[in-house]
């Protein structure tokens, strides 16, 4: 199987229109946050963010397969002493657009910088919003299972009679647990909180996320040979990870300096993976559903 990494230089608001309907398995991206990266991307005011993003999300809705998933990394900012509501407003507007807001993951930044503010603590997390086109979609949960941990050996060493049956919650919530279900298990499903360090090398880009972040979602939502799209490619982290994992990938970047950074970081991978192919585009339209 030949795996492609396709890098497109241009504005995703136009370039996305060149991709075929229902052709992408996973969209993973981190667009410029409101009023962020103003020195590189110009910055979008919080009050204008929803209007700016909705035409983009409309194209993403079109190109995503019905079985696919869109993961949006985004974060609110503080304006006049309070959290702005532009992320909440965007979620509601995207639901009106036809998206299902299926889940929300939290990226806990284990090594966030210390700081002091008069009325709040340091930010150590960001949102990862999961959107889908329909209620059933491809999700490979076993691919992200993790070790149970040392607690299991201690807790399961000596079970009580209550542990052997389903024990309803004392709060009357209707929830319950049977501790004995964990006997013999070594792996468990993760929570929706990801504990990952931030990127320690900025790779000459103003906002680089760690490779482990897209890697986790690519494992969860795709198989080898599937198509991954990042319409705000930046220095190419998502595309680079997808290529290593033998997924086809399309990255769109509006700034030439970041486009060439992505190109420089991805090209060396081809030397160790001859079955992979890098295609650079500045003007040529591309149809992910049609073979070259």
C-alpha positions in Angstrom: 0.0 0.0 0.0 1.4 3.4 -1.0 0.9 6.1 1.7 0.7 9.7 0.6 1.5 12.9 2.5 0.1 15.9 0.6 1.0 19.4 1.6 -1.0 22.3 0.2 0.1 26.0 0.4 -2.9 28.3 0.6 -5.9 29.5 2.6 -8.0 26.5 3.8 -11.1 28.5 3.1 -10.4 28.1 -0.6 -8.3 25.0 -0.7 -10.8 22.8 1.2 -13.2 23.4 -1.7 -10.9 21.4 -3.9 -11.3 18.2 -1.8 -13.9 15.6 -2.6 -17.1 15.1 -0.6 -16.9 12.4 2.1 -13.2 11.6 1.5 -11.6 12.2 5.0 -11.5 9.8 7.9 -10.1 12.1 10.6 -9.8 15.9 10.8 -7.4 16.9 13.6 -6.5 20.5 13.8 -5.7 23.5 16.1 -6.7 26.8 14.4 -5.5 30.2 15.6 -7.3 30.9 18.9 -9.1 34.2 19.2 -6.6 37.1 19.4 -3.7 34.6 19.3 -0.8 34.4 16.9 -1.5 37.9 15.8 2.1 38.4 14.7 1.8 35.4 12.3 -1.8 34.8 11.4 -3.2 38.3 12.1 -5.5 37.3 15.0 -9.3 36.9 15.0 -11.3 38.9 17.5 -13.4 36.7 19.9 -16.6 38.4 18.9 -15.9 37.6 15.2 -14.5 34.1 15.7 -17.7 32.1 15.0 -18.5 34.1 11.8 -14.9 33.4 10.7 -14.9 29.7 11.5 -18.3 28.6 10.3 -17.5 28.7 6.5 -14.4 26.5 7.3 -16.4 24.0 9.4 -19.0 23.8 6.6 -16.3 22.6 4.2 -15.0 20.2 6.9 -18.5 18.8 7.3 -18.7 18.2 3.5 -15.3 16.5 3.2 -15.6 14.3 6.3 -16.8 10.7 5.7 -20.1 9.8 7.5 -18.0 7.4 9.6 -15.3 10.0 10.3 -14.5 12.3 13.2 -13.4 15.9 13.6 -11.3 16.8 16.6 -10.9 20.6 17.3 -8.2 21.8 19.7 -9.3 25.2 21.0 -9.3 27.3 24.2 -11.1 30.3 25.5 -9.3 33.5 26.5 -9.9 36.0 29.2 -11.4 39.3 28.1 -12.1 42.1 30.6 -11.5 39.8 33.6 -13.8 37.0 32.5 -13.6 34.0 30.2 -15.0 34.8 26.7 -17.8 32.6 25.5 -16.6 32.3 21.8 -15.9 28.6 22.2 -19.3 27.9 23.6 -20.9 30.0 20.9 -19.0 28.1 18.3 -20.1 24.7 19.6 -23.8 25.8 19.5 -23.4 27.3 16.0 -21.7 24.1 14.7 -24.6 22.1 16.1 -27.0 24.2 14.1 -24.7 23.6 11.1 -25.3 19.9 11.3 -22.5 18.7 13.5 -23.0 16.4 16.5 -20.9 17.4 19.5 -20.1 13.9 20.6 -17.5 14.3 23.2 -15.0 16.7 24.8 -11.5 15.6 25.8 -9.2 17.6 28.0 -5.5 17.9 27.4 -3.8 18.3 30.8 -0.5 20.0 30.2 1.8 18.2 32.7 4.6 20.8 32.4 2.7 24.0 32.0 4.6 27.1 33.0 4.2 28.6 36.5 2.7 32.0 36.8 0.8 34.4 39.0 -2.4 36.3 38.3 -4.5 38.4 40.7 -7.7 36.5 40.2 -7.0 33.1 38.7 -4.5 30.2 38.6 -2.3 29.2 35.7 -3.9 27.5 32.7 -2.9 23.9 32.5 -5.4 22.4 30.1 -7.0 22.8 26.7 -10.2 21.5 25.0 -10.3 18.9 22.3 -13.8 18.9 21.0 -15.0 15.9 19.1 -17.6 16.4 16.4 -19.3 13.8 14.1 -21.7 13.7 11.2 -23.7 10.8 12.6 -24.1 8.9 15.9 -22.3 5.8 14.6 -18.7 6.3 13.5 -15.4 4.4 13.4 -13.7 4.3 16.8 -11.0 1.7 17.7 -11.0 1.9 21.5 -8.7 -1.0 22.1 -5.9 0.9 20.3 -5.7 3.4 23.2 -6.1 1.0 26.2 -3.6 1.6 29.0 -2.1 -0.5 31.9 -4.4 -0.7 35.0 -1.7 0.4 37.3 -0.4 -0.7 40.7 -3.7 -0.1 42.4 -5.2 -3.2 40.8 -2.9 -5.7 42.5 -3.6 -4.1 45.9 -7.3 -3.6 45.5 -8.0 -7.1 43.9 -5.8 -9.1 46.3 -8.7 -9.8 48.7 -12.2 -9.2 47.5 -15.2 -8.9 49.8 -18.6 -10.5 49.1 -19.8 -7.0 48.0 -17.0 -6.9 45.5 -18.3 -10.1 43.9 -21.7 -8.6 43.0 -22.9 -5.4 41.3 -22.9 -2.9 44.1 -25.3 0.0 43.5 -24.3 3.6 44.3 -25.3 4.6 47.8 -26.2 8.0 46.4 -29.1 6.5 44.5 -27.8 7.6 41.1 -28.4 4.2 39.5 -24.8 3.6 38.9 -23.0 0.6 40.3 -19.9 -1.5 40.0 -18.7 -5.1 40.3 -15.1 -5.0 41.4 -14.6 -8.7 40.5 -14.9 -7.7 36.8 -11.4 -6.5 36.9 -9.8 -9.8 37.9 -7.3 -11.0 35.4 -7.3 -7.7 33.4 -4.1 -5.9 32.7 -5.4 -3.1 30.4 -8.3 -0.7 30.8 -9.9 2.0 28.7 -8.6 5.5 29.3 -10.6 8.5 30.5 -11.3 11.6 28.4 -8.4 13.4 30.1 -5.0 13.2 28.4 -2.0 13.9 30.6 0.7 15.0 28.1 3.6 17.4 28.3 3.7 20.4 26.1 6.1 20.5 23.2 9.6 21.5 24.5 10.9 22.4 21.0 9.0 25.2 19.3 10.2 24.0 15.8 10.2 27.7 14.8 6.4 27.9 15.1 4.4 30.0 17.7 2.2 27.1 18.9 3.4 23.6 18.4 1.5 20.8 20.2 3.2 17.5 21.1 3.3 14.6 18.7 1.6 12.4 21.3 -1.6 14.5 21.0 -2.5 13.8 17.3 -1.0 10.3 17.6 -3.5 9.3 20.3 -6.5 10.5 18.2 -5.1 8.9 15.0 -4.9 5.6 16.8 -8.4 6.0 18.2 -10.2 7.0 15.0 -8.3 5.6 12.0 -6.7 2.5 10.5 -3.7 2.1 8.3 -4.4 3.7 4.9 -7.1 6.1 6.2 -7.0 9.8 5.3 -6.1 12.4 7.9 -6.6 16.1 7.3 -5.1 19.2 9.1 -6.4 22.4 7.5 -4.2 24.5 9.8 -1.0 22.5 9.3 1.5 24.8 10.9 4.9 23.1 11.0 3.3 19.8 10.1 3.1 17.9 13.4 -0.2 16.1 12.5 1.0 15.2 9.0 4.4 14.0 10.2 2.8 11.7 12.8 0.2 10.4 10.4 2.9 9.5 7.9 4.8 7.6 10.5 1.7 5.7 11.4 1.0 4.8 7.7 -2.0 7.0 7.2 -2.5 9.2 4.2 -2.5 12.8 5.1 -3.4 16.2 3.7 -2.1 19.4 5.3 -3.0 22.9 4.4 -1.0 26.0 5.5 -1.5 29.6 4.5 2.0 30.9 5.5 4.9 29.9 3.2 7.5 29.8 6.0 5.5 27.2 7.9 4.7 25.3 4.8 8.4 24.9 4.1 9.1 23.9 7.7 6.6 21.1 7.3 8.1 20.1 4.0 11.6 20.0 5.6 10.4 17.9 8.5 8.5 15.4 6.4 10.9 14.8 3.5 13.5 13.0 5.6 10.9 10.4 6.6 10.7 9.3 3.0 14.2 8.0 3.1 13.2 5.4 5.6 9.8 4.6 4.2 10.2 4.3 0.4 6.5 3.2 0.0 5.5 6.7 1.1 5.1 9.6 -1.2 5.2 13.3 -0.6 3.3 15.6 -2.9 3.6 19.4 -2.7 0.8 21.6 -4.1 0.5 25.3 -4.5 -2.2 25.5 -7.1 -3.1 22.1 -8.3 -6.5 20.9 -7.1 -6.6 17.5 -5.3 -9.4 15.0 -5.0 -8.7 12.6 -2.1 -11.3 10.2 -3.4 -9.6 9.7 -6.7 -6.2 7.9 -7.2 -3.5 9.8 -9.0 
